[in-house]
């Protein structure tokens, strides 16, 4: 099941993302969809979102970020 979901995400990724990166980007998108937070710093103070230099990768990851509920919809 996990393989199918990650493969589906992989197939949806932009052609701007190199094939060599698509596997890890698809897995990162899956993890984000299930609550992984790219803004939490590690022990060295590095945040995953700050390590992404490619605009295409950044855009792909942000498209899978869960939407935060607004105060009006709560």
N, C-alpha and C positions, 0 to 999 in steps of 0.2 A: 504494500500500500504506500509506504513512504517513498519507495523508488518511483512509483507512478506519479505521485504528487510533485516530486522534485523534477522528474522528467517533463511534466506538464509546464512547470514554471520555466524550465530550461528552454522549452520550445517557444515560450512567449517572449523571451528576452530579445532585446534589440540586436540587430546585426552589427551595430556599432561596438558591441562588446566582443572582444576577441574570443574565439572558440576555447582557447586555453584557460580563460577566466570564467566561462559560463557555468562550469560545474560548481565551483565554490560560490559564485554569485547566486545560483539557484538554491543551494543549500542555505545560504545566509538569508535569502528571501523567505524560505520556508520557516526558518527559526524566528525571523521577525514576525511573521504571521502568527506565530505561537508564543509571542511575548518576549523574545530577545530584545534587549535595549542597546542600541548603538551609541548611546550617550553616557553609559556608565563607564567610568575610568577604571583601568587596571591598577596594579600596585605602583606602576611607574607614572601614573597620571595620564596615560594615553587613552583616548576615546577612539573606538573603531571608526566612527564617522569622520574623525579628523585625519585618519590615515588614508582615506580614499581620495586620490588625486584626479581620477578620471571623471569628467562630468557625466558620461554615459553610465558608469557604474553607480555613481551617486544617485542619479535619476532612477535607475532600475531599483535600487534598494529602497528609496523613498516611496516608490509606488506600492511597495508591499508593507509599508509601515501601517500598523493598525490605526484606524481613525479614533481619536479621543472623543468621547461623548461631550457634547456642549452642555452648558448649564440649562439651556432651554429644553433640551431633549431628555434631561434626567428626571 
